[in-house]
């Protein structure tokens, strides 16, 4: 039977059907295990919304993790670490963000911690592309005309029409990681000039440096790079993780430093943006349009002024939805399990000091 510790606890029965592990993925994980390992599949529902951890840890999961070596869930509840801390070698979250998992038990733990950064990149990048095209090609005008049963070509034909081609635009990407790079690849293919910003090591000097990556995007690094990113971007995409350094990063002053008529897309976290300043910028015309998949309060309250503005596109935190999630997730888990057994560095290991 082998070592009784050689157990993987899978706590992935997401109550949202599209995110629940399909049977073929479970079969592939079983096939990847050596004969002296076994899986425990937690039957209770969980919820991977946001960073995971929307529901408290189920009693079955807490009991199953006692004596186990691996826990895989949507977020890592503190109760799981407290129960399995003596034996767990590796924990993995199916979410890209790790904010809900960076509690004291995790920060003090010796356990290797990986996330799903990059797994959501392709569908989120396609969502971003659609959001940019929505405003660049004037689909917001078309949507308004349809609601009103009005044939109105005036916004398209005016001398100062905001309808543009993506190939004529510079698109800035704040958070040039797995998701940001996927966005950049697609935009470069359509001819856009792309500038990505990596925040870099907080201990390093703030002076900005720049390189060009293999896809032709200009990549800035360092705190000073944000000023350049904002000033040069006809459209700005937020794809950065939520950390203490990124909360509130798009302040009123920084929104005003963006070019007049620019477009903002946020598929990161609502906490990155001053929403009141967004409303002001939309009402007075400083911003051409804003596409938001994430908000400070979710669901977005029905009386929030963003709902009433015609130049706002709202999606209910679904930019990553895809039937391709479990294909990429299964490949990542299997690869990291192999690395765990061989003692190699793991893919997507979280730097707890930096928050991602």
C-alpha positions in Angstrom: 0.0 0.0 0.0 3.0 2.3 0.4 3.4 5.3 2.7 0.0 6.5 4.1 1.2 10.1 3.8 1.3 9.8 0.0 -2.1 11.3 -0.4 -3.4 14.2 -2.5 -6.6 15.9 -1.4 -8.6 17.4 -4.2 -11.0 20.0 -3.0 -12.2 21.2 -6.4 -16.0 20.5 -6.6 -16.8 24.1 -7.5 -20.5 24.9 -7.2 -20.2 26.8 -10.5 -20.6 24.0 -13.1 -18.1 25.3 -15.7 -15.3 25.3 -13.1 -15.9 21.9 -11.6 -13.3 19.2 -12.4 -14.5 17.0 -15.3 -14.2 13.2 -15.1 -11.4 13.0 -17.7 -9.2 15.4 -15.7 -9.6 13.3 -12.6 -8.7 10.2 -14.6 -5.6 11.8 -15.9 -4.5 12.8 -12.4 -5.0 9.2 -11.2 -3.0 7.9 -14.1 -0.1 10.3 -13.2 0.3 8.9 -9.7 2.8 6.3 -8.7 1.3 3.1 -7.3 2.0 4.1 -3.7 0.0 7.4 -4.0 -3.8 7.9 -3.8 -6.3 10.6 -4.3 -9.0 11.8 -1.9 -11.7 13.7 -3.8 -13.7 16.0 -1.4 -17.4 15.6 -2.2 -18.5 18.9 -0.7 -19.0 21.9 -2.9 -16.5 24.7 -2.8 -16.4 28.2 -4.5 -13.4 29.5 -6.5 -14.8 33.0 -7.0 -12.1 35.6 -7.1 -9.1 34.3 -5.3 -11.0 31.4 -3.8 -12.0 30.9 -0.2 -15.5 32.3 -0.7 -16.7 29.4 1.5 -15.2 28.2 4.7 -13.2 25.0 4.6 -15.5 22.0 4.6 -15.1 19.6 7.5 -14.4 16.7 5.1 -11.5 18.6 3.5 -10.0 19.5 6.9 -10.1 15.9 8.1 -8.8 14.5 4.8 -5.8 16.7 4.8 -4.5 15.4 8.1 -1.5 13.3 7.3 -1.6 14.2 3.6 1.3 15.6 1.5 -0.6 17.6 -1.1 -3.7 19.8 -1.1 -5.3 21.2 -4.2 -8.2 23.6 -4.0 -9.5 27.0 -5.0 -7.7 29.1 -2.4 -6.0 27.6 0.6 -8.1 28.0 3.8 -6.1 28.6 7.0 -8.0 25.6 8.6 -6.5 23.3 5.9 -2.9 24.5 6.7 -3.5 24.2 10.4 -4.8 20.6 10.0 -2.2 19.4 7.6 0.8 21.6 8.4 2.9 18.8 9.9 2.8 16.7 6.7 1.8 18.9 3.7 4.7 19.4 1.3 2.8 21.3 -1.4 -0.5 23.2 -1.7 -1.9 24.5 -5.0 -4.7 26.9 -5.7 -6.8 26.8 -8.9 -7.0 30.6 -8.8 -4.4 33.0 -10.2 -4.7 35.5 -7.3 -3.6 34.5 -3.9 -4.9 37.3 -1.7 -7.4 35.1 0.2 -4.7 32.5 0.9 -2.0 34.8 2.3 -3.2 34.6 5.9 -0.9 34.2 8.8 -0.9 30.4 8.6 0.4 30.6 5.0 2.9 33.3 5.7 4.4 31.3 8.5 4.3 28.0 6.6 7.3 26.1 5.1 4.9 24.4 2.6 5.5 25.0 -1.1 2.7 27.1 -2.5 1.8 27.4 -6.2 -1.0 29.2 -8.0 -2.6 29.1 -11.5 -1.1 32.3 -12.9 -1.2 32.1 -16.7 -3.8 29.3 -16.8 -6.5 32.0 -17.3 -4.4 34.0 -19.8 -5.9 32.9 -23.1 -9.6 33.5 -22.4 -8.9 36.7 -20.4 -6.8 38.0 -23.3 -9.6 37.4 -25.7 -12.0 39.1 -23.4 -9.7 42.2 -23.3 -9.5 42.2 -27.1 -13.3 42.2 -27.3 -13.6 45.0 -24.8 -11.1 47.2 -26.7 -12.8 46.5 -30.0 -16.2 47.4 -28.4 -15.0 51.0 -27.9 -12.6 51.3 -30.9 -15.2 50.2 -33.4 -18.1 52.0 -31.8 -20.2 49.0 -30.7 -21.3 51.0 -27.6 -23.0 53.4 -30.0 -24.6 50.5 -31.8 -25.8 48.9 -28.6 -27.4 52.2 -27.5 -29.1 52.6 -30.9 -30.6 49.1 -30.6 -32.0 49.6 -27.1 -33.6 52.8 -28.4 -34.7 51.3 -31.8 -32.8 54.2 -33.4 -30.7 54.2 -36.6 -28.0 56.7 -35.6 -24.8 56.8 -37.6 -23.8 60.3 -36.4 -21.3 59.1 -33.7 -19.5 57.1 -36.4 -19.5 59.8 -39.1 -18.6 62.9 -37.1 -15.3 64.6 -37.9 -14.1 63.9 -34.3 -15.5 60.3 -34.2 -13.7 58.2 -31.6 -14.0 55.1 -33.8 -10.4 53.9 -34.4 -8.3 51.0 -35.6 -6.4 49.0 -33.0 -3.4 49.1 -35.3 -3.2 52.9 -34.9 -3.1 52.7 -31.1 -0.6 52.3 -28.3 -2.0 49.9 -25.7 -0.4 49.9 -22.2 -0.6 46.8 -20.0 -0.2 47.3 -16.3 0.9 43.9 -15.0 2.9 42.3 -17.8 2.8 38.7 -16.4 1.1 35.7 -17.8 -2.2 37.4 -18.6 -0.6 40.6 -19.7 1.7 38.8 -22.2 -1.2 36.9 -23.7 -3.0 40.3 -24.2 0.2 41.7 -25.8 0.6 38.8 -28.2 -2.9 39.3 -29.6 -2.6 43.1 -29.8 0.8 42.9 -31.6 -0.8 40.5 -34.1 -3.3 43.2 -34.9 -0.6 45.9 -35.3 -0.9 47.7 -32.0 2.1 49.2 -30.3 2.2 47.5 -26.9 3.9 48.8 -23.7 3.9 46.4 -20.7 4.9 47.3 -17.2 6.4 45.0 -14.7 6.7 46.5 -11.2 9.9 44.7 -10.5 11.6 44.0 -7.2 10.5 46.4 -4.5 14.0 46.4 -3.1 15.5 47.6 -6.5 16.0 51.2 -7.5 12.8 52.8 -8.8 14.4 54.1 -12.0 12.7 52.6 -15.0 14.4 50.3 -17.4 13.1 49.1 -20.8 13.6 46.1 -23.1 11.8 44.7 -26.1 10.4 41.1 -25.6 10.3 38.4 -28.2 6.9 39.5 -29.4 7.9 43.1 -30.1 6.3 44.7 -27.0 8.2 47.3 -25.1 8.5 46.2 -21.5 9.1 48.7 -18.8 10.3 47.8 -15.3 10.5 50.0 -12.2 8.2 52.4 -10.4 9.1 55.3 -12.7 7.8 53.3 -15.7 4.2 53.9 -14.6 4.3 57.6 -15.5 5.5 56.7 -19.0 2.9 53.9 -19.4 0.0 56.2 -18.5 1.1 59.1 -20.6 1.7 57.1 -23.8 -1.3 54.7 -23.7 -4.4 55.3 -25.9 -5.8 52.4 -24.0 -4.8 50.9 -20.7 -5.3 47.3 -19.6 -5.1 46.4 -15.9 -3.8 42.8 -15.4 -1.8 43.2 -12.2 -2.4 41.1 -9.1 -3.9 42.6 -6.0 -1.1 43.4 -3.5 -0.4 46.1 -1.0 1.6 48.0 -3.8 -1.2 47.8 -6.4 -4.2 48.6 -4.3 -5.5 52.0 -5.4 -2.7 52.3 -8.0 -5.0 53.9 -10.5 -5.8 57.0 -8.5 -7.7 60.1 -9.6 -4.5 61.9 -10.4 -3.2 59.0 -12.5 -6.5 58.6 -14.3 -6.2 62.3 -15.2 -2.7 61.7 -16.5 -4.0 59.4 -19.2 -4.5 61.0 -22.6 -7.9 62.5 -23.2 -10.2 60.1 -25.0 -8.4 57.0 -23.8 -10.0 53.6 -22.9 -9.5 51.7 -19.7 -10.0 47.9 -19.3 -9.8 46.2 -15.9 -9.8 42.4 -15.7 -7.5 42.4 -12.6 -9.1 43.4 -9.3 -11.5 46.3 -8.5 -9.3 47.4 -5.6 -6.8 48.8 -8.1 -9.0 51.6 -9.3 -10.6 54.7 -7.8 -14.2 54.1 -9.1 -15.4 57.5 -8.2 -12.7 59.1 -10.3 -13.6 56.7 -13.1 -17.2 58.0 -13.1 -16.0 61.6 -13.2 -13.7 60.9 -16.1 -16.5 59.2 -18.0 -19.0 62.0 -17.4 -16.7 64.8 -18.4 -15.3 63.0 -21.5 -11.8 62.6 -20.3 -12.2 58.8 -20.8 -13.6 57.5 -24.1 -14.9 54.4 -22.4 -14.3 51.9 -19.6 -14.7 48.1 -19.7 -14.8 46.5 -16.2 -15.0 42.8 -15.3 -14.1 43.4 -11.6 -15.3 45.9 -9.0 -14.5 47.0 -5.4 -17.9 45.5 -4.3 -19.2 42.4 -6.1 -21.9 42.1 -7.2 -21.9 45.7 -8.3 -24.7 47.4 -6.4 -27.7 48.1 -8.6 -27.7 51.8 -7.8 -24.0 52.3 -8.7 -23.6 55.2 -11.2 -21.5 53.0 -13.5 -24.6 51.1 -14.6 -26.2 54.2 -16.0 -23.3 55.5 -18.1 -23.5 54.6 -21.8 -19.7 54.5 -22.3 -19.2 51.6 -19.7 -19.1 47.9 -20.6 -19.8 45.7 -17.5 -19.2 42.0 -17.3 -19.9 40.1 -14.0 -16.3 38.9 -13.2 -16.3 36.3 -16.0 -13.4 37.3 -18.1 -11.6 33.9 -17.5 -14.6 31.7 -18.2 -13.5 28.9 -20.6 -14.0 25.3 -21.3 -10.2 25.1 -21.8 -9.5 25.8 -18.1 -9.2 22.2 -16.9 -7.0 21.1 -19.9 -4.3 23.7 -18.8 -4.9 23.2 -15.1 -4.5 19.4 -15.3 -1.3 19.8 -17.3 0.1 22.2 -14.7 -0.8 20.0 -11.7 0.7 16.9 -13.3 3.9 18.7 -14.2 4.2 20.2 -10.7 3.6 16.8 -9.1 6.4 15.4 -11.2 8.6 18.2 -10.0 7.6 17.7 -6.4 8.8 14.1 -6.6 12.0 14.9 -8.3 12.9 17.9 -6.1 12.9 20.4 -9.0 11.7 24.0 -8.8 7.9 24.2 -9.3 6.0 26.2 -11.9 4.1 29.2 -10.5 5.6 29.0 -7.0 4.2 32.0 -5.0 6.5 34.6 -3.6 4.7 35.2 -0.3 6.7 38.4 0.4 5.5 40.0 -2.9 1.9 38.6 -2.8 1.9 36.6 -6.1 
